[in-house]
Amino acid sequence: MTKWGEKPYHSLDYMLRERFGEKVYKVTLNGGMSCPNRDGKIGTRGCIFCSAGGSGDFAADAALSITDQIESQISILSQKRPIHKYIAYFQAYTNTYAPVEYLEKIFTEAISHPKIVALSIGTRPDCLSPEIVTLLSRLNKQKPVWIELGLQTIHESTAKYIRRGYPLCVFDDAVKRLRKENIEVNGYSNTVTVIRIPEGMTAADILETMEYLNHMDIQGIKLQLLHVLRGTDLAADYEKGLFQTYERDEYISLLINCLEHLRPDMVIHRITGDGPKDLLIAPLWASRKREVLNMLHHRMKEEQSYQGRLFSH
């Protein structure tokens, strides 16, 4: 057992138990928004890896009200286990890409639910106007508000290939403005992007991104395994044989390297992902998420990783 419980890193589950006194679950909501990288403001095809669901393939039905989305997911989750506290997680597409009046309506509806203890919002750093940040600051005084900013990479050549649509300085500015309002920020980085093509990130490039995030005033990070999903432009490149994805053991080694580059107080919100099974083309081993996590934890404990910083002796 480590100082962070069963996992050999500062996991989201551990942080939530410490902060709220018990296990907390996410309900994944859909605010019905689009993305400037899809509606023509920046681009029309989205990021190269993004499915038609806009990273919200597991989100609730946008046709339902926010309250109904919350209640329907609580009903399903509570049948399996006793749960008392939830996080309202707006995940699909860009969740601050709407008029501030609409955002105030749906965010207030979510945060006012008696079983919701925090609001988590996935968005782009170029979709955070001063008015929206003011709204988030006001909501943050009611219950914790966490903003999840997609970064993917600090390298402009890779950012151009994946069609991210904004320069690194925009991410820097968004973090500073959010932190000025005491809003917690979680960075989002694909730790495994395409390799063996000119625009692809090497392991060294990924670790440089980790070093950058480690010195930013962010409180958490998602280390997301890149999935090649059916119907994406990334899938078209993959099927042409333009790149390969990592094998499972390579990925686990890279994850350990990434974690070693992060400061111990950084909360790890996600360390891999399984992707929608009906869309996943590669890597197919990613569909066995529990197996990957078990192997990672075993390897970390066996090797006494983190240069001795993370394990009880």
ChimeraX commands (.cxc) that place a marker at each C-alpha (Angstrom):
marker #1 position 0.00,0.00,0.00 radius 0.5
marker #1 position 1.41,3.40,-1.02 radius 0.5
marker #1 position 0.76,6.76,0.58 radius 0.5
marker #1 position -1.94,7.21,-2.06 radius 0.5
marker #1 position -3.77,4.01,-1.30 radius 0.5
marker #1 position -3.71,1.07,-3.68 radius 0.5
marker #1 position -2.41,2.99,-6.70 radius 0.5
marker #1 position 1.24,4.03,-6.97 radius 0.5
marker #1 position 0.42,7.60,-8.05 radius 0.5
marker #1 position -1.83,10.46,-6.93 radius 0.5
marker #1 position -5.05,9.24,-8.54 radius 0.5
marker #1 position -8.31,11.13,-8.98 radius 0.5
marker #1 position -10.10,8.50,-6.90 radius 0.5
marker #1 position -7.73,9.13,-3.98 radius 0.5
marker #1 position -8.10,12.91,-4.25 radius 0.5
marker #1 position -11.90,12.67,-4.31 radius 0.5
marker #1 position -11.99,10.40,-1.26 radius 0.5
marker #1 position -9.71,12.83,0.59 radius 0.5
marker #1 position -11.75,15.90,-0.39 radius 0.5
marker #1 position -15.30,14.52,-0.13 radius 0.5
marker #1 position -14.85,11.73,2.40 radius 0.5
marker #1 position -16.06,8.93,0.13 radius 0.5
marker #1 position -15.92,7.58,-3.40 radius 0.5
marker #1 position -17.38,9.98,-5.97 radius 0.5
marker #1 position -18.62,9.07,-9.45 radius 0.5
marker #1 position -18.93,11.11,-12.63 radius 0.5
marker #1 position -22.13,11.59,-14.56 radius 0.5
marker #1 position -21.19,12.48,-18.15 radius 0.5
marker #1 position -23.38,15.23,-19.57 radius 0.5
marker #1 position -24.01,16.65,-23.01 radius 0.5
marker #1 position -24.79,20.34,-23.32 radius 0.5
marker #1 position -25.55,20.10,-27.03 radius 0.5
marker #1 position -22.63,22.28,-28.09 radius 0.5
marker #1 position -20.43,22.10,-31.15 radius 0.5
marker #1 position -16.78,23.07,-31.64 radius 0.5
marker #1 position -15.08,25.95,-33.51 radius 0.5
marker #1 position -12.98,23.29,-35.19 radius 0.5
marker #1 position -16.14,21.79,-36.71 radius 0.5
marker #1 position -18.57,24.63,-37.43 radius 0.5
marker #1 position -16.22,26.57,-39.70 radius 0.5
marker #1 position -14.90,29.19,-37.28 radius 0.5
marker #1 position -11.50,27.46,-37.23 radius 0.5
marker #1 position -12.11,24.36,-39.32 radius 0.5
marker #1 position -14.78,21.92,-40.43 radius 0.5
marker #1 position -13.23,18.49,-39.89 radius 0.5
marker #1 position -12.33,18.70,-36.20 radius 0.5
marker #1 position -9.12,17.37,-34.71 radius 0.5
marker #1 position -7.72,14.52,-36.77 radius 0.5
marker #1 position -8.41,11.91,-34.05 radius 0.5
marker #1 position -11.84,13.14,-32.96 radius 0.5
marker #1 position -14.87,10.94,-33.67 radius 0.5
marker #1 position -18.27,12.27,-34.71 radius 0.5
marker #1 position -19.19,12.27,-31.00 radius 0.5
marker #1 position -16.59,14.92,-30.25 radius 0.5
marker #1 position -14.91,12.97,-27.42 radius 0.5
marker #1 position -18.32,12.50,-25.87 radius 0.5
marker #1 position -19.05,9.00,-27.13 radius 0.5
marker #1 position -20.06,7.95,-23.61 radius 0.5
marker #1 position -22.01,11.12,-22.80 radius 0.5
marker #1 position -25.73,11.28,-22.10 radius 0.5
marker #1 position -28.42,12.17,-24.63 radius 0.5
marker #1 position -28.33,15.91,-25.44 radius 0.5
marker #1 position -32.08,15.83,-26.12 radius 0.5
marker #1 position -32.69,15.41,-22.36 radius 0.5
marker #1 position -32.56,18.29,-19.91 radius 0.5
marker #1 position -29.44,18.49,-17.74 radius 0.5
marker #1 position -31.45,17.38,-14.71 radius 0.5
marker #1 position -32.87,14.41,-16.61 radius 0.5
marker #1 position -29.40,13.45,-17.83 radius 0.5
marker #1 position -28.13,13.51,-14.25 radius 0.5
marker #1 position -31.08,11.58,-12.87 radius 0.5
marker #1 position -30.96,8.91,-15.57 radius 0.5
marker #1 position -27.28,8.20,-14.94 radius 0.5
marker #1 position -27.68,8.27,-11.17 radius 0.5
marker #1 position -30.50,5.74,-11.53 radius 0.5
marker #1 position -28.25,3.35,-13.47 radius 0.5
marker #1 position -25.15,3.80,-11.31 radius 0.5
marker #1 position -26.99,3.51,-7.98 radius 0.5
marker #1 position -28.40,0.11,-8.95 radius 0.5
marker #1 position -24.90,-1.34,-8.83 radius 0.5
marker #1 position -23.55,0.25,-5.64 radius 0.5
marker #1 position -24.49,2.78,-2.95 radius 0.5
marker #1 position -23.38,6.21,-4.23 radius 0.5
marker #1 position -24.11,9.55,-2.58 radius 0.5
marker #1 position -21.94,12.08,-4.43 radius 0.5
marker #1 position -21.36,12.80,-8.11 radius 0.5
marker #1 position -19.39,15.09,-10.40 radius 0.5
marker #1 position -21.27,16.73,-13.26 radius 0.5
marker #1 position -18.92,16.26,-16.20 radius 0.5
marker #1 position -19.58,18.13,-19.45 radius 0.5
marker #1 position -17.50,16.19,-21.96 radius 0.5
marker #1 position -18.86,16.17,-25.51 radius 0.5
marker #1 position -17.32,18.69,-27.94 radius 0.5
marker #1 position -16.37,22.16,-26.55 radius 0.5
marker #1 position -18.38,22.90,-23.44 radius 0.5
marker #1 position -17.85,26.66,-23.23 radius 0.5
marker #1 position -18.62,27.22,-26.92 radius 0.5
marker #1 position -22.01,28.86,-26.48 radius 0.5
marker #1 position -23.50,32.19,-25.33 radius 0.5
marker #1 position -22.73,32.88,-21.69 radius 0.5
marker #1 position -26.47,33.02,-20.89 radius 0.5
marker #1 position -26.93,29.44,-22.08 radius 0.5
marker #1 position -23.84,28.25,-20.23 radius 0.5
marker #1 position -25.09,29.87,-17.04 radius 0.5
marker #1 position -28.41,28.06,-17.40 radius 0.5
marker #1 position -27.02,24.54,-17.90 radius 0.5
marker #1 position -24.08,24.84,-15.51 radius 0.5
marker #1 position -26.28,26.28,-12.76 radius 0.5
marker #1 position -28.82,23.50,-13.32 radius 0.5
marker #1 position -26.07,20.91,-12.94 radius 0.5
marker #1 position -24.30,22.42,-9.96 radius 0.5
marker #1 position -27.58,22.99,-8.10 radius 0.5
marker #1 position -28.45,19.29,-8.06 radius 0.5
marker #1 position -28.20,18.12,-4.42 radius 0.5
marker #1 position -26.07,15.06,-5.28 radius 0.5
marker #1 position -23.59,17.00,-7.42 radius 0.5
marker #1 position -20.48,18.02,-5.45 radius 0.5
marker #1 position -18.37,19.47,-8.29 radius 0.5
marker #1 position -18.61,20.65,-11.87 radius 0.5
marker #1 position -16.05,19.46,-14.44 radius 0.5
marker #1 position -16.01,21.09,-17.87 radius 0.5
marker #1 position -14.03,19.93,-20.88 radius 0.5
marker #1 position -13.24,22.73,-23.30 radius 0.5
marker #1 position -10.70,24.44,-25.54 radius 0.5
marker #1 position -8.47,27.23,-24.20 radius 0.5
marker #1 position -9.53,29.46,-27.11 radius 0.5
marker #1 position -13.17,29.29,-25.97 radius 0.5
marker #1 position -12.85,31.07,-22.64 radius 0.5
marker #1 position -13.94,34.68,-23.01 radius 0.5
marker #1 position -13.64,37.05,-20.01 radius 0.5
marker #1 position -17.42,36.78,-19.52 radius 0.5
marker #1 position -17.27,32.98,-19.39 radius 0.5
marker #1 position -14.37,33.02,-16.94 radius 0.5
marker #1 position -16.38,35.41,-14.75 radius 0.5
marker #1 position -19.30,32.96,-14.82 radius 0.5
marker #1 position -17.04,30.05,-13.92 radius 0.5
marker #1 position -15.55,32.06,-11.07 radius 0.5
marker #1 position -19.01,32.77,-9.68 radius 0.5
marker #1 position -20.02,29.11,-9.90 radius 0.5
marker #1 position -16.74,28.10,-8.27 radius 0.5
marker #1 position -17.86,29.92,-5.14 radius 0.5
marker #1 position -20.87,27.58,-4.90 radius 0.5
marker #1 position -19.14,24.26,-5.56 radius 0.5
marker #1 position -15.74,23.36,-7.02 radius 0.5
marker #1 position -15.41,23.99,-10.75 radius 0.5
marker #1 position -12.69,22.15,-12.66 radius 0.5
marker #1 position -11.76,23.07,-16.21 radius 0.5
marker #1 position -10.27,20.41,-18.46 radius 0.5
marker #1 position -8.19,21.96,-21.24 radius 0.5
marker #1 position -7.13,19.90,-24.22 radius 0.5
marker #1 position -3.45,20.42,-24.97 radius 0.5
marker #1 position -2.21,17.22,-26.65 radius 0.5
marker #1 position 1.30,18.57,-27.33 radius 0.5
marker #1 position 3.59,21.57,-26.93 radius 0.5
marker #1 position 5.08,20.94,-30.38 radius 0.5
marker #1 position 3.60,23.14,-33.10 radius 0.5
marker #1 position 4.34,20.69,-35.94 radius 0.5
marker #1 position 2.31,17.97,-34.22 radius 0.5
marker #1 position -0.41,20.48,-33.29 radius 0.5
marker #1 position -0.68,21.42,-36.96 radius 0.5
marker #1 position -0.93,17.78,-38.05 radius 0.5
marker #1 position -3.69,16.98,-35.56 radius 0.5
marker #1 position -5.47,20.25,-36.50 radius 0.5
marker #1 position -5.63,21.51,-32.93 radius 0.5
marker #1 position -6.31,25.03,-34.15 radius 0.5
marker #1 position -4.58,27.23,-31.57 radius 0.5
marker #1 position -0.97,28.06,-30.59 radius 0.5
marker #1 position 0.58,27.12,-27.26 radius 0.5
marker #1 position 0.42,30.71,-25.98 radius 0.5
marker #1 position -3.40,30.47,-25.94 radius 0.5
marker #1 position -3.19,27.53,-23.52 radius 0.5
marker #1 position -0.75,29.47,-21.32 radius 0.5
marker #1 position -3.04,32.48,-21.21 radius 0.5
marker #1 position -6.16,30.43,-20.40 radius 0.5
marker #1 position -4.43,28.69,-17.49 radius 0.5
marker #1 position -3.28,32.02,-16.03 radius 0.5
marker #1 position -6.74,33.60,-16.30 radius 0.5
marker #1 position -8.48,30.59,-14.75 radius 0.5
marker #1 position -5.99,30.30,-11.91 radius 0.5
marker #1 position -6.33,34.02,-11.17 radius 0.5
marker #1 position -9.95,33.17,-10.31 radius 0.5
marker #1 position -8.83,30.17,-8.23 radius 0.5
marker #1 position -10.38,27.72,-10.69 radius 0.5
marker #1 position -8.64,24.35,-10.81 radius 0.5
marker #1 position -7.24,23.35,-14.20 radius 0.5
marker #1 position -6.62,19.88,-15.54 radius 0.5
marker #1 position -4.45,19.44,-18.61 radius 0.5
marker #1 position -5.34,16.84,-21.19 radius 0.5
marker #1 position -2.58,15.20,-23.18 radius 0.5
marker #1 position -2.55,12.29,-25.57 radius 0.5
marker #1 position 0.55,10.49,-24.33 radius 0.5
marker #1 position 0.63,8.22,-27.33 radius 0.5
marker #1 position 0.16,9.97,-30.62 radius 0.5
marker #1 position 1.06,8.81,-34.07 radius 0.5
marker #1 position 4.66,7.72,-34.55 radius 0.5
marker #1 position 6.99,7.05,-37.47 radius 0.5
marker #1 position 5.71,9.95,-39.50 radius 0.5
marker #1 position 7.36,13.40,-39.65 radius 0.5
marker #1 position 4.62,15.08,-37.63 radius 0.5
marker #1 position 4.36,12.33,-35.02 radius 0.5
marker #1 position 5.61,12.69,-31.46 radius 0.5
marker #1 position 8.51,10.60,-30.32 radius 0.5
marker #1 position 8.74,9.47,-26.71 radius 0.5
marker #1 position 11.18,12.35,-26.11 radius 0.5
marker #1 position 8.63,14.84,-27.48 radius 0.5
marker #1 position 5.95,13.44,-25.17 radius 0.5
marker #1 position 8.22,13.75,-22.16 radius 0.5
marker #1 position 8.93,17.38,-23.10 radius 0.5
marker #1 position 5.18,17.99,-22.97 radius 0.5
marker #1 position 5.11,16.35,-19.54 radius 0.5
marker #1 position 7.91,18.64,-18.34 radius 0.5
marker #1 position 6.04,21.67,-19.62 radius 0.5
marker #1 position 2.82,20.66,-17.84 radius 0.5
marker #1 position 4.73,19.82,-14.70 radius 0.5
marker #1 position 5.84,23.44,-14.39 radius 0.5
marker #1 position 2.44,24.92,-15.18 radius 0.5
marker #1 position 0.00,26.00,-12.49 radius 0.5
marker #1 position -2.33,23.10,-13.16 radius 0.5
marker #1 position -3.70,20.72,-10.56 radius 0.5
marker #1 position -4.30,17.57,-12.58 radius 0.5
marker #1 position -3.69,15.83,-15.87 radius 0.5
marker #1 position -5.23,13.19,-18.10 radius 0.5
marker #1 position -2.76,10.89,-19.82 radius 0.5
marker #1 position -4.96,9.72,-22.65 radius 0.5
marker #1 position -4.05,6.86,-24.93 radius 0.5
marker #1 position -4.67,7.91,-28.51 radius 0.5
marker #1 position -7.27,5.73,-30.21 radius 0.5
marker #1 position -7.57,5.27,-33.94 radius 0.5
marker #1 position -11.32,5.48,-34.37 radius 0.5
marker #1 position -13.38,4.51,-37.39 radius 0.5
marker #1 position -14.48,7.44,-39.52 radius 0.5
marker #1 position -11.69,9.83,-38.47 radius 0.5
marker #1 position -9.00,11.28,-40.71 radius 0.5
marker #1 position -6.46,9.65,-38.41 radius 0.5
marker #1 position -7.96,6.28,-39.31 radius 0.5
marker #1 position -7.48,7.06,-43.01 radius 0.5
marker #1 position -3.76,7.72,-42.40 radius 0.5
marker #1 position -3.50,4.56,-40.32 radius 0.5
marker #1 position -5.09,2.43,-43.02 radius 0.5
marker #1 position -2.61,3.86,-45.55 radius 0.5
marker #1 position 0.19,2.53,-43.33 radius 0.5
marker #1 position 1.56,6.00,-42.58 radius 0.5
marker #1 position 2.13,5.26,-38.91 radius 0.5
marker #1 position 1.94,2.64,-36.19 radius 0.5
marker #1 position 0.55,2.75,-32.68 radius 0.5
marker #1 position 2.47,1.58,-29.64 radius 0.5
marker #1 position 2.36,-2.00,-28.45 radius 0.5
marker #1 position 1.03,-2.49,-24.94 radius 0.5
marker #1 position 4.41,-2.95,-23.22 radius 0.5
marker #1 position 5.83,0.10,-25.01 radius 0.5
marker #1 position 2.86,2.13,-23.85 radius 0.5
marker #1 position 3.20,1.04,-20.22 radius 0.5
marker #1 position 6.91,1.94,-20.24 radius 0.5
marker #1 position 6.07,5.35,-21.68 radius 0.5
marker #1 position 3.35,5.91,-19.06 radius 0.5
marker #1 position 5.79,5.17,-16.25 radius 0.5
marker #1 position 8.25,7.63,-17.80 radius 0.5
marker #1 position 5.54,10.27,-18.00 radius 0.5
marker #1 position 4.51,9.80,-14.38 radius 0.5
marker #1 position 8.12,10.06,-13.26 radius 0.5
marker #1 position 8.30,13.49,-14.89 radius 0.5
marker #1 position 5.28,14.82,-12.99 radius 0.5
marker #1 position 5.40,16.36,-9.55 radius 0.5
marker #1 position 3.92,14.19,-6.77 radius 0.5
marker #1 position 1.00,16.54,-6.04 radius 0.5
marker #1 position -0.29,16.36,-9.63 radius 0.5
marker #1 position -3.63,14.52,-9.65 radius 0.5
marker #1 position -3.81,11.87,-12.37 radius 0.5
marker #1 position -7.38,12.04,-13.67 radius 0.5
marker #1 position -6.89,9.36,-16.30 radius 0.5
marker #1 position -4.00,7.13,-17.22 radius 0.5
marker #1 position -5.37,5.28,-20.23 radius 0.5
marker #1 position -8.67,4.78,-22.01 radius 0.5
marker #1 position -10.57,2.05,-23.82 radius 0.5
marker #1 position -12.50,3.92,-26.52 radius 0.5
marker #1 position -15.88,2.96,-28.03 radius 0.5
marker #1 position -15.57,-0.71,-29.00 radius 0.5
marker #1 position -17.67,-0.28,-32.14 radius 0.5
marker #1 position -15.31,2.45,-33.41 radius 0.5
marker #1 position -11.90,1.27,-32.20 radius 0.5
marker #1 position -9.48,0.25,-34.96 radius 0.5
marker #1 position -6.20,0.42,-33.05 radius 0.5
marker #1 position -4.65,-0.38,-30.70 radius 0.5
marker #1 position -7.03,-3.27,-30.05 radius 0.5
marker #1 position -5.34,-4.13,-26.74 radius 0.5
marker #1 position -6.72,-0.83,-25.43 radius 0.5
marker #1 position -10.17,-2.41,-25.15 radius 0.5
marker #1 position -8.82,-4.45,-22.19 radius 0.5
marker #1 position -8.46,-1.40,-19.97 radius 0.5
marker #1 position -8.48,-3.25,-16.65 radius 0.5
marker #1 position -5.72,-5.55,-17.85 radius 0.5
marker #1 position -3.59,-2.56,-18.90 radius 0.5
marker #1 position -4.07,-0.86,-15.53 radius 0.5
marker #1 position -3.21,-4.02,-13.61 radius 0.5
marker #1 position -0.02,-4.46,-15.63 radius 0.5
marker #1 position 0.94,-0.83,-15.10 radius 0.5
marker #1 position 0.44,-0.95,-11.35 radius 0.5
marker #1 position 2.33,-4.24,-11.10 radius 0.5
marker #1 position 5.24,-2.88,-13.11 radius 0.5
marker #1 position 5.45,0.32,-11.08 radius 0.5
marker #1 position 5.42,-1.49,-7.76 radius 0.5
marker #1 position 7.84,-4.13,-8.95 radius 0.5
marker #1 position 10.33,-1.63,-10.30 radius 0.5
marker #1 position 9.94,0.77,-7.37 radius 0.5
marker #1 position 9.45,3.61,-9.86 radius 0.5
marker #1 position 9.35,7.35,-9.37 radius 0.5
marker #1 position 12.96,7.30,-8.20 radius 0.5
marker #1 position 11.83,6.23,-4.74 radius 0.5
marker #1 position 9.53,9.25,-4.27 radius 0.5
marker #1 position 6.18,7.54,-4.53 radius 0.5
marker #1 position 6.41,4.40,-2.45 radius 0.5
marker #1 position 6.24,3.80,1.27 radius 0.5
marker #1 position 9.34,2.14,2.66 radius 0.5
marker link #1:1,2 radius 0.2
marker link #1:2,3 radius 0.2
marker link #1:3,4 radius 0.2
marker link #1:4,5 radius 0.2
marker link #1:5,6 radius 0.2
marker link #1:6,7 radius 0.2
marker link #1:7,8 radius 0.2
marker link #1:8,9 radius 0.2
marker link #1:9,10 radius 0.2
marker link #1:10,11 radius 0.2
marker link #1:11,12 radius 0.2
marker link #1:12,13 radius 0.2
marker link #1:13,14 radius 0.2
marker link #1:14,15 radius 0.2
marker link #1:15,16 radius 0.2
marker link #1:16,17 radius 0.2
marker link #1:17,18 radius 0.2
marker link #1:18,19 radius 0.2
marker link #1:19,20 radius 0.2
marker link #1:20,21 radius 0.2
marker link #1:21,22 radius 0.2
marker link #1:22,23 radius 0.2
marker link #1:23,24 radius 0.2
marker link #1:24,25 radius 0.2
marker link #1:25,26 radius 0.2
marker link #1:26,27 radius 0.2
marker link #1:27,28 radius 0.2
marker link #1:28,29 radius 0.2
marker link #1:29,30 radius 0.2
marker link #1:30,31 radius 0.2
marker link #1:31,32 radius 0.2
marker link #1:32,33 radius 0.2
marker link #1:33,34 radius 0.2
marker link #1:34,35 radius 0.2
marker link #1:35,36 radius 0.2
marker link #1:36,37 radius 0.2
marker link #1:37,38 radius 0.2
marker link #1:38,39 radius 0.2
marker link #1:39,40 radius 0.2
marker link #1:40,41 radius 0.2
marker link #1:41,42 radius 0.2
marker link #1:42,43 radius 0.2
marker link #1:43,44 radius 0.2
marker link #1:44,45 radius 0.2
marker link #1:45,46 radius 0.2
marker link #1:46,47 radius 0.2
marker link #1:47,48 radius 0.2
marker link #1:48,49 radius 0.2
marker link #1:49,50 radius 0.2
marker link #1:50,51 radius 0.2
marker link #1:51,52 radius 0.2
marker link #1:52,53 radius 0.2
marker link #1:53,54 radius 0.2
marker link #1:54,55 radius 0.2
marker link #1:55,56 radius 0.2
marker link #1:56,57 radius 0.2
marker link #1:57,58 radius 0.2
marker link #1:58,59 radius 0.2
marker link #1:59,60 radius 0.2
marker link #1:60,61 radius 0.2
marker link #1:61,62 radius 0.2
marker link #1:62,63 radius 0.2
marker link #1:63,64 radius 0.2
marker link #1:64,65 radius 0.2
marker link #1:65,66 radius 0.2
marker link #1:66,67 radius 0.2
marker link #1:67,68 radius 0.2
marker link #1:68,69 radius 0.2
marker link #1:69,70 radius 0.2
marker link #1:70,71 radius 0.2
marker link #1:71,72 radius 0.2
marker link #1:72,73 radius 0.2
marker link #1:73,74 radius 0.2
marker link #1:74,75 radius 0.2
marker link #1:75,76 radius 0.2
marker link #1:76,77 radius 0.2
marker link #1:77,78 radius 0.2
marker link #1:78,79 radius 0.2
marker link #1:79,80 radius 0.2
marker link #1:80,81 radius 0.2
marker link #1:81,82 radius 0.2
marker link #1:82,83 radius 0.2
marker link #1:83,84 radius 0.2
marker link #1:84,85 radius 0.2
marker link #1:85,86 radius 0.2
marker link #1:86,87 radius 0.2
marker link #1:87,88 radius 0.2
marker link #1:88,89 radius 0.2
marker link #1:89,90 radius 0.2
marker link #1:90,91 radius 0.2
marker link #1:91,92 radius 0.2
marker link #1:92,93 radius 0.2
marker link #1:93,94 radius 0.2
marker link #1:94,95 radius 0.2
marker link #1:95,96 radius 0.2
marker link #1:96,97 radius 0.2
marker link #1:97,98 radius 0.2
marker link #1:98,99 radius 0.2
marker link #1:99,100 radius 0.2
marker link #1:100,101 radius 0.2
marker link #1:101,102 radius 0.2
marker link #1:102,103 radius 0.2
marker link #1:103,104 radius 0.2
marker link #1:104,105 radius 0.2
marker link #1:105,106 radius 0.2
marker link #1:106,107 radius 0.2
marker link #1:107,108 radius 0.2
marker link #1:108,109 radius 0.2
marker link #1:109,110 radius 0.2
marker link #1:110,111 radius 0.2
marker link #1:111,112 radius 0.2
marker link #1:112,113 radius 0.2
marker link #1:113,114 radius 0.2
marker link #1:114,115 radius 0.2
marker link #1:115,116 radius 0.2
marker link #1:116,117 radius 0.2
marker link #1:117,118 radius 0.2
marker link #1:118,119 radius 0.2
marker link #1:119,120 radius 0.2
marker link #1:120,121 radius 0.2
marker link #1:121,122 radius 0.2
marker link #1:122,123 radius 0.2
marker link #1:123,124 radius 0.2
marker link #1:124,125 radius 0.2
marker link #1:125,126 radius 0.2
marker link #1:126,127 radius 0.2
marker link #1:127,128 radius 0.2
marker link #1:128,129 radius 0.2
marker link #1:129,130 radius 0.2
marker link #1:130,131 radius 0.2
marker link #1:131,132 radius 0.2
marker link #1:132,133 radius 0.2
marker link #1:133,134 radius 0.2
marker link #1:134,135 radius 0.2
marker link #1:135,136 radius 0.2
marker link #1:136,137 radius 0.2
marker link #1:137,138 radius 0.2
marker link #1:138,139 radius 0.2
marker link #1:139,140 radius 0.2
marker link #1:140,141 radius 0.2
marker link #1:141,142 radius 0.2
marker link #1:142,143 radius 0.2
marker link #1:143,144 radius 0.2
marker link #1:144,145 radius 0.2
marker link #1:145,146 radius 0.2
marker link #1:146,147 radius 0.2
marker link #1:147,148 radius 0.2
marker link #1:148,149 radius 0.2
marker link #1:149,150 radius 0.2
marker link #1:150,151 radius 0.2
marker link #1:151,152 radius 0.2
marker link #1:152,153 radius 0.2
marker link #1:153,154 radius 0.2
marker link #1:154,155 radius 0.2
marker link #1:155,156 radius 0.2
marker link #1:156,157 radius 0.2
marker link #1:157,158 radius 0.2
marker link #1:158,159 radius 0.2
marker link #1:159,160 radius 0.2
marker link #1:160,161 radius 0.2
marker link #1:161,162 radius 0.2
marker link #1:162,163 radius 0.2
marker link #1:163,164 radius 0.2
marker link #1:164,165 radius 0.2
marker link #1:165,166 radius 0.2
marker link #1:166,167 radius 0.2
marker link #1:167,168 radius 0.2
marker link #1:168,169 radius 0.2
marker link #1:169,170 radius 0.2
marker link #1:170,171 radius 0.2
marker link #1:171,172 radius 0.2
marker link #1:172,173 radius 0.2
marker link #1:173,174 radius 0.2
marker link #1:174,175 radius 0.2
marker link #1:175,176 radius 0.2
marker link #1:176,177 radius 0.2
marker link #1:177,178 radius 0.2
marker link #1:178,179 radius 0.2
marker link #1:179,180 radius 0.2
marker link #1:180,181 radius 0.2
marker link #1:181,182 radius 0.2
marker link #1:182,183 radius 0.2
marker link #1:183,184 radius 0.2
marker link #1:184,185 radius 0.2
marker link #1:185,186 radius 0.2
marker link #1:186,187 radius 0.2
marker link #1:187,188 radius 0.2
marker link #1:188,189 radius 0.2
marker link #1:189,190 radius 0.2
marker link #1:190,191 radius 0.2
marker link #1:191,192 radius 0.2
marker link #1:192,193 radius 0.2
marker link #1:193,194 radius 0.2
marker link #1:194,195 radius 0.2
marker link #1:195,196 radius 0.2
marker link #1:196,197 radius 0.2
marker link #1:197,198 radius 0.2
marker link #1:198,199 radius 0.2
marker link #1:199,200 radius 0.2
marker link #1:200,201 radius 0.2
marker link #1:201,202 radius 0.2
marker link #1:202,203 radius 0.2
marker link #1:203,204 radius 0.2
marker link #1:204,205 radius 0.2
marker link #1:205,206 radius 0.2
marker link #1:206,207 radius 0.2
marker link #1:207,208 radius 0.2
marker link #1:208,209 radius 0.2
marker link #1:209,210 radius 0.2
marker link #1:210,211 radius 0.2
marker link #1:211,212 radius 0.2
marker link #1:212,213 radius 0.2
marker link #1:213,214 radius 0.2
marker link #1:214,215 radius 0.2
marker link #1:215,216 radius 0.2
marker link #1:216,217 radius 0.2
marker link #1:217,218 radius 0.2
marker link #1:218,219 radius 0.2
marker link #1:219,220 radius 0.2
marker link #1:220,221 radius 0.2
marker link #1:221,222 radius 0.2
marker link #1:222,223 radius 0.2
marker link #1:223,224 radius 0.2
marker link #1:224,225 radius 0.2
marker link #1:225,226 radius 0.2
marker link #1:226,227 radius 0.2
marker link #1:227,228 radius 0.2
marker link #1:228,229 radius 0.2
marker link #1:229,230 radius 0.2
marker link #1:230,231 radius 0.2
marker link #1:231,232 radius 0.2
marker link #1:232,233 radius 0.2
marker link #1:233,234 radius 0.2
marker link #1:234,235 radius 0.2
marker link #1:235,236 radius 0.2
marker link #1:236,237 radius 0.2
marker link #1:237,238 radius 0.2
marker link #1:238,239 radius 0.2
marker link #1:239,240 radius 0.2
marker link #1:240,241 radius 0.2
marker link #1:241,242 radius 0.2
marker link #1:242,243 radius 0.2
marker link #1:243,244 radius 0.2
marker link #1:244,245 radius 0.2
marker link #1:245,246 radius 0.2
marker link #1:246,247 radius 0.2
marker link #1:247,248 radius 0.2
marker link #1:248,249 radius 0.2
marker link #1:249,250 radius 0.2
marker link #1:250,251 radius 0.2
marker link #1:251,252 radius 0.2
marker link #1:252,253 radius 0.2
marker link #1:253,254 radius 0.2
marker link #1:254,255 radius 0.2
marker link #1:255,256 radius 0.2
marker link #1:256,257 radius 0.2
marker link #1:257,258 radius 0.2
marker link #1:258,259 radius 0.2
marker link #1:259,260 radius 0.2
marker link #1:260,261 radius 0.2
marker link #1:261,262 radius 0.2
marker link #1:262,263 radius 0.2
marker link #1:263,264 radius 0.2
marker link #1:264,265 radius 0.2
marker link #1:265,266 radius 0.2
marker link #1:266,267 radius 0.2
marker link #1:267,268 radius 0.2
marker link #1:268,269 radius 0.2
marker link #1:269,270 radius 0.2
marker link #1:270,271 radius 0.2
marker link #1:271,272 radius 0.2
marker link #1:272,273 radius 0.2
marker link #1:273,274 radius 0.2
marker link #1:274,275 radius 0.2
marker link #1:275,276 radius 0.2
marker link #1:276,277 radius 0.2
marker link #1:277,278 radius 0.2
marker link #1:278,279 radius 0.2
marker link #1:279,280 radius 0.2
marker link #1:280,281 radius 0.2
marker link #1:281,282 radius 0.2
marker link #1:282,283 radius 0.2
marker link #1:283,284 radius 0.2
marker link #1:284,285 radius 0.2
marker link #1:285,286 radius 0.2
marker link #1:286,287 radius 0.2
marker link #1:287,288 radius 0.2
marker link #1:288,289 radius 0.2
marker link #1:289,290 radius 0.2
marker link #1:290,291 radius 0.2
marker link #1:291,292 radius 0.2
marker link #1:292,293 radius 0.2
marker link #1:293,294 radius 0.2
marker link #1:294,295 radius 0.2
marker link #1:295,296 radius 0.2
marker link #1:296,297 radius 0.2
marker link #1:297,298 radius 0.2
marker link #1:298,299 radius 0.2
marker link #1:299,300 radius 0.2
marker link #1:300,301 radius 0.2
marker link #1:301,302 radius 0.2
marker link #1:302,303 radius 0.2
marker link #1:303,304 radius 0.2
marker link #1:304,305 radius 0.2
marker link #1:305,306 radius 0.2
marker link #1:306,307 radius 0.2
marker link #1:307,308 radius 0.2
marker link #1:308,309 radius 0.2
marker link #1:309,310 radius 0.2
marker link #1:310,311 radius 0.2
marker link #1:311,312 radius 0.2
marker link #1:312,313 radius 0.2
view
